[in-house]
Amino acid sequence: MKKENITIYDIAKEANVSPATVSRVLTGNAKVRPQTMRKIVEVIEKYNFRPNSLARSLLYKQSKMIGFILPDINHPFFSTLVQKSEAHALELGYTSFLCNTMNSSENESKYLQSLIEKQVDGIIYLGGRINDTDTDEDYAEEMKNVMKRIPVVFVNGQMAGVDAHIVRTDEESGIIKLVELLINLNHKKIGFVGGLKGISSTEVKKSAFIKTIKSKGLEVKEEWVLDGGFNIESGEEVAAQLLYLRERPTAVVCVNDLVAIGVIKVLTKFGLQVPENISVVGFDDVYLAKYYPPGITTVSQNYDLLGQTAINILVDLINEKEAEKETVVPTSLVLRDSCKIYSE
């Protein structure tokens, strides 16, 4: 017999036992007489037998595969988080399917069905429909049907009516830290830019911003709170709007680092220096934030801990163990050179 073609049935034939007995030895789920076990183990070792993934899934009722569903692999928040999560999953013996929906709910549904058909053991869900502040009833129903079959963990999101396990970063605390930093640097005219209405991460950050500004006795000016999006281009667009204001803020909090890069790019292009003329801070601490001049002060999403926590909870659910329903991962302030003391 060729080693690479060995099957459970070959092992059983040479050891003169049934395939079911070989399966019991491989799983360790039932008693096998010591002499019979020794005979089977000798044959297994003789051929260096390793059951393939399909065989393992039949034996252990697990495929040892998990799925990741995310809206945009180009966005460094998602790509970084998946990288950290996937590395930890591999350490625990799980391989991954990566499903990039390209911000399409239709694609999300296709991938959900595909992952079920591939018999993954569980799904990590990032962004997309779980970030909508108003949950679509059909999407919620679809998600509940999926969760009846396999465990799902939401990261930084939720769905009304869906009793999911959630892992999230403390985005509210992160925004509070940024605002308090700017106020301590003597800024009294502070804006908030980027993001989209109806997206939970935007609403959480914007609400925390407004609440903190008001709690410090400062004014929230509507023209300093500008929606736009989550990429560099949207940062450029909101910066252009800031340039046309009769009275500009002395500092702006951006919904993420990509928006901050776009804002700095346009402000610099039109002769405003960061942070000498205006302070700019971001959120996420993506790789570019450290290296885009002058170095962006931001909030770290704590990717390692966030990814590891999501995977650990999913694996616990796969193994039918108890797991925290909602876990909050702390954020931390990362000080760089894009903000400074404001002197009137």
Buried (B, 14 or more C-beta within 10 A) or exposed (E): EEEEEBBBEBBBBBBEBEBEBBBBBBEEEEEBEEEBBEBBBEBBEEBEBEBEEEBBBEBBEBBBBBBBBBBBBEBBBBBBBBEBBBBBBEEBEBEBBEBBBEEEBEBBBEBBEEBBEEBBBBBBBBBBBBBBBEBBEEBBEBBBEBBEEBBBBBBBBBBEEBEBBBBBBBBBBBBBBBBBBBBEBEBBBBBBBBBBEEBBBBBBBBEBBBBBBEEEEBEBBEBBBBBBBBBBEBBBBBBBBBBEEEEBBBBBBBBBBBBBBBBBBBBBEEEBEBBEEBBBBBBBBBEBBEEBEBBBBBBBBBBBBBBBBBBBBBBBBBEEEEBEEEBBBEBBBBEBEBBBEBEE
